[in-house]
Amino acid sequence: MIDFLTFQTFITPSLLILMYYIGALVIPLFAWYLTIWLKNKYYSHLSTTTQNRLNNTQRFFTYTLVLVCILFMEILWRMMFEFFIAYFDMHDALMKQKVGR
């Protein structure tokens, strides 16, 4: 308990894992909401006519592009949290080395 109160033990690595999973679920939902909002705000006059003019190949390409963008967002999110967790692992290793001397 004293390690926790003197900041020798961090609670952040455990919270990082929780925040990662919450973000991994929210990012695609946010991207979908942002896409719909942008379409309605700036391209509302084009939405019905453009959708009717797209053939199956163009629709497939559009949906594939959206899925690839979401995949890249998820990978970037994962890399960011891996960096944070590695930072805390380095801190733990340095503290163990300092105590061992």
C-alpha positions, -999 to +999 in steps of 0.1 A: +000+000+000+029+024+008+043+018-027+010+029-042+008+060-020+044+070-028+039+064-066+064+035-066+036+013-081+015+027-110-021+018-117-019+032-152-008+000-170-039-018-159-061+012-168-044+014-202-055-020-212-091-011-202-090+021-221-075+003-252-105-020-254-130+008-249-114+028-276-111-002-299-149-005-297-156+033-299-133+042-328-153+024-356-186+038-342-171+073-340-158+070-376-192+059-388-209+087-370-184+113-383-188+100-419-226+103-417-224+138-401-200+151-428-221+136-456-252+153-442-235+186-435-216+191-467-228+167-493-265+163-485-275+175-520-253+148-536-261+119-513-291+104-531-280+110-567-245+098-560-256+066-544-279+058-573-251+064-598-225+041-581-222+007-597-214-025-578-176-022-584-175+014-571-196+004-540-173-025-533-142-002-536-158+024-514-167-001-486-133-017-489-116+017-485-137+024-454-128-009-439-091-004-446-093+031-430-109+016-399-082-011-398-055+015-400-071+035-371-073+004-350-036-004-357-025+031-348-046+029-316-029-004-307+006+010-315+000+040-293-010+019-263+019-005-268+042+025-266+026+036-233+028+002-218+064-002-230+072+031-212+059+018-179+077-015-184+110+004-189+102+024-157+097-009-138+129-024-151+149+007-142+134+008-107+143-029-102+178-022-114+180+008-090+168-013-060+192-041-069+223-019-065 
